[in-house]
Amino acid sequence: MNYTIVNTDELAHSGDSREFEGYLFGNAGVCVILVDVAPGKGPKLHQHPYEEVFIIQEGSATYTIGLTTLEATAGQIAIVPPGMPHKFVNSGPGRLRQVDIHHSPRFITQWLED
């Protein structure tokens, strides 16, 4: 049997979020961000050449996906197609906890806002 176990405290972190890049851990074919952000926080507008899936576990967020703005809450999943500009902000009163799945073994991000 061949497997890898990764402790989340070993992952790179940016603010309150943790980042798993698959190529660093047994060549997994995905990257994952474990998001845990305060109200009003979230990434600026960006895009990826691959699909991104947001699994909202706790809280709520406002997502901008292309020209569409939508609200999503715990228990929902948002899917962004490849090449689509997107961003989100924690629009709830408490923490936003979500899992962002990038269908790539490395993060490839083009930032569209400063």
N, C-alpha and C positions, 0 to 999 in steps of 0.2 A: 504494500500500500504506500502511495506517495502523496503526501499532503503537506500543507503549510498552515500553521496557526500564527496569527499576528495579534499582538496586544495593541489595543488602540492607543495606549500611552507611548508606543514606539513610533507612531505615525507623525509625519510632519504636520505642523499646525500653523494656522493663520488666524490670529485672534482666538475666537472660541471654537473654531472648526478644525477638524482633523482630515488629512488628505492621504488616501491610499492610491499609489500608482502601481498598477499591476506588474509592470516590467521589473519592479524592484523586489517582488515577492513571488518567485516561481513562475514568472512570465504569464501571470493572469491576464486575460484579454480585456479587462475593464479597469477603470479608475473610479474611485468612490470618494465623495466628500461627505463627512458626517457633520452636518450643519447644526449649530447651536448658537443662535444669535439673539440679541436683545431687540426690543421694539425699535423700529426706525432703521435697522441695519440690514445690509444685503449688498450683493455685488453690483457694480455698474454695468451698463450695456456692453454685451460681448457676444461672440458667436464661436461655434466649433464646427469642424468639417464632419462631425459625426452627431448622431442622435444623443440627447441627454434626457434622462428620466428623473423627475423629482417625486419622491415618496414622502408626503407630509405626515409626520408622526404626531406632532403636537403643535398647537398654535394655528396661526393663519398668516397668509402672505398675499401680497398683490404682485402678480406676475405680469410683465410686459413681454409678449411673444409676438414678434413682428409688429403689426399695427394694432394688435388686440391686447386689451388690459382685462385681466380676470382675477377674481378672488378664489383662493383655494384654502381648504382647512384640513385639519387632521382627518385621516382616513381617505384622502383623495390622492390621486396621482396625476401629475402634469407631464406631458411628453412634448419635447421640442425637437422638430425635425433638423437634420443636418443643415448648416449654413444659415439658420434663422437667428437674427439678432434677438436677444432676450436678456432680462434682468428680473430681479425680485427684491422685495423689501418686506421685512416683518411688519405687517400692518395690524397686528393684534396687541393686546395689553401685556402679554407675557412672552416667554421665550418661544422662538420658532425652532423646532427640531425636525429636521428632514434628512433624508438620504438622497444624495444626488449621484446618479449612476451615469458615467461617461462611457460610451461604447468604443473605448480605445485603451490600449495598455499604457499610454502616456497622455497627460493633459496637453491639449493643443488649443490655445485660446487666443483669439484676436480681440483685443479690447477696443471698443468703439467710442468710449467716453473717457475723459481724464478724471 
